Amino acid sequence: MTSEYQMSRRAFVIGSVSMTATLAGCATTAGRAPVPEMARRPIEPPSEAELQARYAAVEDSGHLLPAIPYKQIDPKYYRQRVVDPTGELPGTVVVDTPGRFLYVVEPGGTAMRYGVGIGKDGFAWQGEGVIHWRQPWPRWKPPNEMVARQPSLKKFSIENGGMDPGIKNPLGARALYIFQNGQDTLYRLHGSPEWASIGKATSSGCVRLVNQDVMDLYTRVPYHARIVVHQDVLKAVPAV
């Protein structure tokens, strides 16, 4: 065996060992595969065509809801997708009372935001609860305390069965009922024909949305969804 052959074989063996070591090193030092981030839904303001369709007249369960003159509403209160400022888990409903906004948190760092109107004295209830009950075209049954203040409402009292569903019903096309610790808080998220009240504190209580928005909200919020109500200014959570 020539010395030249021995050197070539030695180089081959050393090279093979080196390559094996390198491959073994890759196998032993490789970390876990990165988990892909959940895709964020596109965030852009609704187009004019989208707004026209979103707030057009609509018939629902035999009730004809008139179109919303959305151009007379501050555009920031239009239903729109935004970067989630709440930091809450997807599926959570968040009411920003001072800002007059309601959010439904989505996966991927976004939220659907709605403009709302609140009670004249502000939405006094705050904290956490659950959407324990939802109702399309609900009957309105003013609490006895309200009937005592406004005797003209007696015909719609709980004892008298409340007001029939319809476009003039103060609860509008949908109502979502807030419970805490298994008890009805008497606060509602509901529709309203009074579009001019959005962004203001002019209602008789609860949190109101235009009917076209509350119908959309109804499709996004399941039974027993968690709800968080803020009385203080909602501080945006930095995006990760």
MOPEPE-V774601 format. One record per residue. SS is DSSP state (~ for helix, > for strand, _ for the rest). BURIAL is + if it has 16 or more other ideal C-beta (glycine too) atoms within 10 Angstrom, else -. Layout:
SS/BURIAL
SS/BURIAL
This chain:
_/-
_/-
~/-
~/-
~/-
~/-
~/-
~/-
~/-
~/-
~/-
~/-
~/-
~/-
~/-
~/-
~/-
~/-
~/-
~/-
~/-
~/-
~/-
~/-
~/-
~/-
~/-
~/-
~/-
_/-
_/-
_/-
_/-
_/-
_/-
_/-
_/-
_/-
_/-
_/-
_/-
_/-
_/-
_/-
_/-
_/+
_/-
~/-
~/-
~/-
~/+
~/-
~/-
~/+
_/+
_/-
_/-
>/+
>/-
>/-
_/-
_/-
>/+
>/-
>/+
_/-
_/-
_/+
_/-
~/+
~/-
~/-
_/+
_/-
~/-
~/-
~/+
_/+
_/+
>/+
>/+
>/-
>/-
_/+
_/+
_/+
_/-
_/+
_/-
_/-
_/-
_/+
>/+
>/+
>/+
>/+
_/+
_/-
_/+
_/+
>/+
>/+
>/+
>/+
>/+
_/+
_/-
_/-
_/+
>/+
>/+
>/+
>/+
>/+
>/+
_/+
>/+
>/+
>/+
_/-
_/-
_/-
_/+
_/-
_/+
_/-
>/-
>/-
>/+
>/+
>/+
>/+
>/-
>/+
>/-
>/-
_/+
_/+
_/+
>/+
_/+
>/+
_/-
~/-
~/-
~/-
~/+
~/-
~/-
_/-
~/-
~/-
~/+
~/-
~/-
~/+
>/+
_/-
_/-
_/-
_/-
_/+
>/+
_/-
_/+
_/-
_/-
_/-
_/+
_/+
_/+
_/+
_/+
>/+
>/+
>/+
>/+
>/+
>/+
>/-
_/-
_/-
>/-
>/-
>/+
>/-
>/+
>/+
>/+
>/+
>/+
>/+
_/+
_/+
~/+
~/-
~/+
_/+
_/+
_/+
>/-
>/-
>/+
_/-
_/+
_/+
>/+
>/+
>/+
>/+
~/+
~/+
~/+
~/+
~/+
~/+
~/+
~/+
~/-
~/-
_/+
_/-
_/-
_/-
>/+
>/+
>/+
>/+
>/+
>/+
_/-
_/-
_/-
_/+
_/-
_/-
_/-
_/-
_/-
_/-
